[in-house]
Amino acid sequence: MPQLDPVIWFFVLGLVAGVARADLRLPAAIYEFVSTILLLAIGLKGGVELARDSGGLPVVELGGVLLLGFVLPLPAFLIARHVGRLSRADSASLAAHYGSVSVGTFAVVMGYLVARGIAFEARAPVWVVLLEVPAIVAGIVLARGTGSDVAWRRLLRELFLGRSIVLLLGGLAIGWAAGPEGVEPIRPLFFDLFKGVLSLFLLEMGLIAAAQLPTLRRHGLFIVGFGVLVPLAFAACGALLGSAMGLSPGGVTVLATLAASASYIAAPAAFRTAVPEANPALSLTASLAVTFPFNIIFGIPLYERLGAVLAG
Amino acid sequence: MEQYPRRLLTIVTEAVLERELVTELEALGVRGYTITDARGKGGRGTRKSDWAQEGNIRVEIVCETAVAERVAARLRERYYDHYAMILFLQDVSVLRPDKF
């Protein structure tokens, strides 16, 4: 067992309480509130740093990250289809979930690196924004083709106006406009309380993950194997791309973590409406009950070492 | 006090459908509806409301028989195969017929 960040213990607490069916439940409004603070805090922090170094955004790097989002679903789809022998819709759904990202995992890696004094690129929240949507679009194309039976206009509107993108970009813009001094008055809520809020978020994530375990038992070994091995392979892709683009060791770690993480909010919602024949429980269970815990407990320390080796 | 017969159509389904459903209902001539968060258990397992992704909603519509039947037929055709959805109809009485 690696040395765990205290915040991770809150996840474990939620998981154990959920499995034991303890009388513990955070109201939905609290979860929304807590995740709103996390998203804004991540955006603000990035925006403030961007305002400080004013180096601008490297177009090639951002293009590379965007491309990663489109490319990752393909191998995931092929593995699910040919190794897992899943239906086309289910394979595409898994591909979309695993190609897209989890902001929760990003918050954990951010906390992990900050706690160890490892610097990473301030524009990292922009990578999150860039990686969220392409894989979902690619996944829907894998399931449906580019035909007209998908309401693309509405779908894209909902994807781009999803909570996480609006709050991350909004936070970035506010942080950038306000600058380091400007955000001083709001620092206590968004920066000083970050770890505490993250703890509450992870407690709820533990409860949610525990609720997925019965489904996990039904789908068995393939999902567990997929949920661990695909993120490891994707982390390697993200890390290699990051080091090729000359990111810092911390930046390589973040990009590897993002590539390894799997969506559990944007992708399930989009697939539920666009590809309803895909089994929503399958992808959500893999993402929440296998990959999220794996990444935050075992993955991130591993990706940090990967970053140090590749870019150190 | 005079009362007028109408139908109460209740739909229980996945929260993720809310937006789409509302557009659909309005296109089918529904003039008003009430939506509440719901949780419970059915053919597709336990559905909790404490996490938006997995929650249910209950949509209640008071309308004329023709509208209720049109909505029921459309929802059955479009959503029954792939979504957790039930709907049922009841007779109700209203005081202001022009509203429904």
Interface residues (C-beta under 8 A of the other chain):
Chain A: R25 L26 P27 A28 Y31 E32 E158 I208 A211 Y264 I265 P268 A269 R272 T273 P276 E277 L284
Chain B: E14 V16 L17 R19 E20 D37 K48 S49 D50 W51 A52 Q53 G55 Y79 D81 H82 Y83
